[in-house]
Amino acid sequence: MNSEGKNGITTGVIWKQILIFFFPILIGAVFQTLYNTVDAVVVGRFSGKIALACVGGSSGQIVGFIFTFFMGLSSGATVIIAQAYGACDGKRADEALHTAYTFSLVGGIILGAFSFLLAGPLLMLLQTPDNLFHQSLVYVRILMAGLVFTLIYNMGSGILRAIGDSKRPLYILIACCGLNIALDLWFVAGLQKGVIGAGIATVISQAFSAILVTWLLLKKTPGMRLSFRKLHINRRILSNILSIGFPTAISGSMFTVSNMILQASINHMGSDTVAAWTAYSRIDAFWWLIDEAFCVAITTFVGQNYGAGKPDRIKRGILDVLGMEAVLAVAAGILVVSAAPVLMSMFTTSQQVIDIGVRISRVIAPFYWVFVCSEILSSALRAENHVTFTTVSNILCICVFRIIWTYIAAGKDVSFLLLCYPISYCIASTLVTIYFVIRQPKIMKRMK
């Protein structure tokens, strides 16, 4: 187990430690997103806009929902391990490690099987157009067959990050992304396997990443040594993990539930709009990677310092991250709007699709900065074992509001429909900020 004097997260210069931890997470998240982005670029270029809509569109929403839900569950393990590591509690960290890995292994197999069987009904629920249905179904089922690999990698990398190791998950992702690109070009461009080839390439790459992260936990992580003989479920630890992870999963899933409902409306607007939304979503995802990296960084930072009993470092760290992400959010919004025509042309040669994508970017990208408070403050509260309010906030602001807006926007154009994004950002950030200002002093007082 760590010695506190050697743990930079609980003792080092705060902003430097956050950035040292943040950048490998960000770069790794970019490479992880490249799995799906490369699928979209290669499929769109070599198999056409119909195939592009099939690897995004409804299939992307279903896959995103499943991944997001499990990643929310796994965040509970990250928090518990970070707190134990910061408190130098080796026994608790070991129990959490083996419980979390067992949960991801068993959960990945069961969830993958159910998702494989339910793929068809879910696509029908989203009112997937007939000309997209079959290929979308094949793509979803291929990814669900390999879901266990994705979940093992993400749980394993979350465990490593919880103890302050954000570099080795990055190295794995770089290697696997390179493999994915090579396999995409081979299956899709070379063998002309289209959507099927893109799905197979992604699953093979994710299996490779799962093997690598498991090997690191087995052999190369002092103080956090995985053993297959010790795999088990500790009910108390699992209960602690789920008490944080399940509300987080529900909260995160609200984004994908609302997106799925919006997707159903977009599906009625024709293949060009579906393709434009698919392409813009890939561009938009890169900003949310920055946001996700800051959220993971502050969760680990607050979790370890919460375990170590250092409230002053928590306060300073939260303020530093809020400032850094706000500046980047403004810059990202300006960049996406100004470069939208060029970015969209990477995915398609259809001018009509490009024009729709440009309109979409002007509705959403200028408001990235608004959501920073909700994301960062929610992550900090989660690391302190407070998740109920942020879950309720996301249910109301992100899901319920957007569903209502979707019905209001029925029959109108895509720009009006997507106004629900910036409006919901404003409402959610306002509510979470008010709650944080009221609740955080009480949490800090209890720590002292």
Salt bridges, closest charged atoms under 4 A:
GLU4 OE2 - LYS310 NZ 2.92
ASP94 OD1 - HIS98 ND1 3.59
ASP94 OD2 - LYS230 NZ 3.06
GLU95 OE1 - HIS232 NE2 3.02
ASP165 OD2 - ARG168 NE 2.68
ASP272 OD1 - LYS49 NZ 2.99
ASP320 OD1 - ARG316 NH2 2.82
ASP413 OD2 - ARG359 NH2 3.63
